[in-house]
């Protein structure tokens, strides 16, 4: 028997040879190849798309065009744009060739075990990330639950920092052939240019908000936001921030104390009472509206944790079972949960089995499927992203 599997530059080629009588010939299975890229960096058409992207800086179609430019170089079958945050659930902004039922199960249940969600929450590093970079042995729910239902084999993401420690990820997916090291290298080659254009877009958004607010795209600037220059002078104050100043008497005092703190450039967050916090992001000298200034984003403290806690109150669980389930929803592995709670992996397994019996489920997948609608209200999420409808 000849070994299964040979490889070639054109993609993966799988052949199966059978022992047959001498008078017959071997049979060859159909060749499985990766989707071919639409363009190459050296093509004039790709340069034209790059120009289209530059002209879209500061406008609503920008990220759809950015995804189109990226996707034209990497053969793929489907694509997503997802905004990730450390304190909120993932927000799907756009999809292409993704069935509606796949989007529904991601938003209602499987976002909680998305390994890219965990990557941004823990590492927050811009760049090129493949599924194999973030997938671990503990991601069984994602592999067997979401991947199998969604029908994709591999995915590649470009992560861009946005505001308030959130990140925007542009995904391309393949259904039959994984992304190669050559695909990764190609994406890494163009990433610095795309990130530079992205940063120009974010800077232009705030410039437009300050001087031409009627025409500005507000899709990335929804939370109460204050931008100050390096001297502390406000360069942009969102209407939501002004409202917050009226509702939270401590807000102005917290900001004033921060401004006079010599260590302010190293601070990343401030507490405003027991229920709110300010996320701080320092700009470099290239940020058009406030070079070397700061952006302050007001948020409710631990929004996701609060939702999880409220959902768990509806279930008859012990405090230890609630702790384990809370960390599971946050994407922690069994090993990380054991370390956080100072218990063994075997103890965690026993607690999970007891939860299954209490709630009449047979697996962690079913348990999370029961919990996610409670966390997310009725499971419905707003669909006000850019570009093509996600319906």
N, C-alpha and C positions, 0 to 999 in steps of 0.2 A: 504493500500500500504506500503510495506517495504521500508525504505530509500535506495536510490542508493548508492553503494560504501561501500565496506569493505576493510580492509587492512590486510596484513599478512607480515611476515618476508621475504617471497619469492618475494615480489614486490607488486604492486598494483593490486587488483583484483576487477573487476567491475561486479556486478550482477544486473539484472533487473527482478523483479517479477511482473507478470501480474495477475490481477483478472480474473480467468478462471472458467468455470463451475466446479462443484465438481468432475465430473468424469475425469477431465484432470489434469495433473500435471503442476507445474510451469516450465517455460523455463529458461535456464541459458545461458547468453551470454558467448562467448569465453573469457577466461582469458587473460588479457593483462599483460605481465611480462617484466621486464627490461632485456636487454641483460646481459648475465652472464659473469663475469670476466674470463679471460683465465687462470690466475694464482693467487696464494696467496703469500704473502711475505715469508711465511714459506716453500714454494716449492723450491726444489733444482733447478728446471728450472729457477725460477726467479733470484736466486743467480747467475746462469750461465749467464743470460742476463745482470745482473749488471756487471759481469766481462767483458763481451763483450763491454759494454758501456765504462768501464774504459780503455780498450785497444784502443778505438776509440778517446780518448782525443787528440785534436790537428789535427784531420783529418776531411775530408768533410762529412762522413756519421754520425758524432756525433749526430746531432739533430734528425735525423730520428730514430736512435737507442734510444735516450732519450724518444722520443714520443712513441716508441714501448714498452719500459719498463713501462712507466706511463700507457699507454693504456691497458696493460695486466692485470692490477689490477682493472681497472674501466670498467665495461661493457659499450660498446658504439657502435654506428652505423657508424660514420664517424669521420674524424679528420683533423685538419689544423695546420700549423705552420705559424704565421704571425709576422712580425717585425713591431713594432710601434715606432713612433718618435714624438716629440713635434713640429717639424717644417716641416714634410713631410707627404705625404699620406701613408697609410699602405702598406706594401710590403708582399704579400703572397708568402711564400718560398716553401711550400709543402702542398699537400692535399692527403687524402686517402678516397675513396668511396664518392667523391664529384663530381656530374655531371659537365661537362664543362659549361653548361649554367648558373649554379649557381655561379661558379667562375667568369664568365663574368659579371653578373649583380652586383656582389659585387665590382669588381674592377672598373667598369665603373660608378656606381651610388651609391650603398648603403654603401660603405666604409665611406661616409661622415656622416652617421647617426649610425655608429657602436658604441654602448655604451662602448665597451671595448677600442676603440680608444680614446674616451673622458676620460675614467678612467685613461689611462696611461698619457695622455697629462696633466691632472690636478692633479693626485695623485702620479703616478709613484711608486707604492708600490709593491715589489715582493711578491709572495705568491699565494694562491689558491683563485680564484674568480669565482663565479657562476653567471649565467645570472641574477638571481633575485637580486644579490647584486648591479648591475649597471643599471638595467632597471627601467625607471621612467615612469610616466604617459605621458610625452612628447615624448616618443619613439614610437609613433604610426607608423611612417614610417618604423622603423626597424621591429616591430612586424607584421604589416599587409602587408608591402611591401616585406621585405627580408625573414623573417621567413616563411611566408606562401608559398612563391615561392620555397624556399630552402627545405621545408618539414621537418624541425626539430622542436622539442618541447623545448629542453633545451640544454644548453652547459656549460661546465666547462673548465676553463683555469688555467694553471700554468704560472705565469709571472716571467721571469728571467731578471735582468738588464744585458745589453750588454756593449756598449761603447757609449760615447757621449750622455748620457741621453736617449738612446733608449732602448727598451725592446723587448724581444722575448717571444711570448705567444704560448704555446702548448695547443690546444683545442681538447676536445672530445665532441661529440654531440650525443643526443638521439632523435629518431623520435617519440616515443610514451609514454615513461615514464620518468618523471623528475628525476634528481639526488637527492638522499636522503641525510639527515644529516650524515648518516653512510658513504656514498660515499665521502662527504666532509672531514670527519674525517680521512678516509683512505688516501686521497690525502695529507692532512696536516701532517700526520704521516711520509710520505716518503719525503716530500718536502725538509727538511733541508739536507738530504743526496744528493738529486738530485741537489740542488743549489750548494752544495760544489763541486760536480763533474763538474758542469757547470763552476764555477769560475776557477777550475783547467784547464778546456778546454780553456777558454779565455786567461788565463795566458800563457798557452803553445803555443797558436797561435802566440802571440807576440814574444816569445822566438824563435820559428821556423822562424819567419820573420826576426829576427836579424841574426841568425846564420846559418839557412838552408833555405833561402828564396825561393829556387827553388821548395821545397817540401811543402811549407806552404799553408794552406787553407786561401784564401783571402776574402772569402765570407762575413765576418763581418767587414772587414777593407777596405772600398772603398773610404771614404772621406780623404782629406789631414790630416795626423795624425802625431803628434810629441809626443814621450814619453820621459820624463826626470826623472832622479832619484831625491832623496830628496835634493841633492846638486845643482840641475839644469843642470847636465851633460846629454846630449842627449843619450838615450839608444836605441831609434829607431826613424828613420826619414823616412816616406814613400816617394816614388817618387813623389806622388801628392803634398806633402808638399814642397818638394824642388822646384817643378814647381811654386807653389804659392809664394814662397819667391822671385822668379824672377819677377813675375807679380804684386805683391803687395809690393811696397817699404816700407810701414809702418809696415809690419808684424813682421820683426825681432825686431824693436824698441818696439812694443807693448809687445812682449814676454819678452824682456829684462827688461822692466819696471815692468811687473808682477812679474818676478823672484825676484826683489829687494823689492817688497812690503811685509811688515811684515804680512799683512792680506791675503796673497796669498792662504792659505789653506782654507779660508772661501769663496773665490770668485768662482763663477760657470760659469761666462761668461765674455768675453772682446769684445769690439767693435774694428773692424779693418776697418776704413773708414766708409762711409755711407751704404755700401752694403754687408759687411761681419761681422761675429762674430766668436769668438772662444768659444767653449764649453769646460769646464774644469772638469775633473773627478779625484778625489784623490784616490790613491790606498792604501790598507792596507799593513801591513808588509809581508803578505803571497803572494803578487803578485811577481812571480818568476823573471821577467825581471827587475823590478824597485821597490823594496820594499819601501813603503811609498812615492813613487814618484807620478807623475802626467801624465795624458794623455790630450793632447790638440787636439781638432777636429775643423778644419776650415770649416765653413758653410756659405752659403749665408743667409743673414738675412731674416727670415720669408718667406721661400720658398712657403709655402702653401698660405699665405696671398697674396703674389705677384701674384700667379696664379689666385686666386679668383678675385683680383682687375682687372687683365687683361681680365678675362672672362666677368666681369660685364661691362667693357667698351663697349662690343659688344651689350649690351642690353640697351634699352632706359628707364632707371630708374632714379628716383630722388636720391639725396644723402642719404636721410633717408631710402629709399627702399634698396639701396646698403648696407647700414650699417646692416639692418635687415637680408638680405640674406647672407652677409659675416659671421655674427655670427651664423646663422642657419647652414651653411656649416661646421663651426667649432664644431658643435655638441651642441651648447648652447640651453638650454630650453627656453620656452617663458618667464618664470619668470626671468631667468638670462639675457635675452636680454632686458627685460623691465628695470631691475636694471642698466645694463650697459649704456643704452641710456637715462635713467631717463624719461621714458614714461610708460603709462599704458599698460596692456595686451590687453585691448580693442583697443587701438591705433595701436598696432602691428597687431591685427587681421584685422583692416581696411586697413592697408598698404598692407597686404598680399592679400586681396581680390582685391585691385586695381592692384597689380602685376599680378594676375591671368588673369584679364581682358586684360591688356596690352599685355601679352604674349600668350593669347589664350589657357590657360590651366585651369584645374578645381580643382587642388589639389596641395599641397606642394610636394607630391611625383612626380607629373608630372613636376613641376617646377624644382626640383633638377635633374630629369632625363634629362631635357633640358640643365641644367647648367654644369653637371659633364663632358660630353664630351668636352665642351669648356675649362674647367680647365685642363683636362688630354690630351689635344691635340686631337688625333683621338680615344681616349679611349683605345688604345692598351698599354699594359704594358709589360716590359721585363719579361721573364719567365726563369730566370737563377738560380733557387733555387737548393736545395739539394735533393737527393733521387729520388723518383718516379716523373715522369712528371706530371704536373698539367693540362695537356691537356686532 
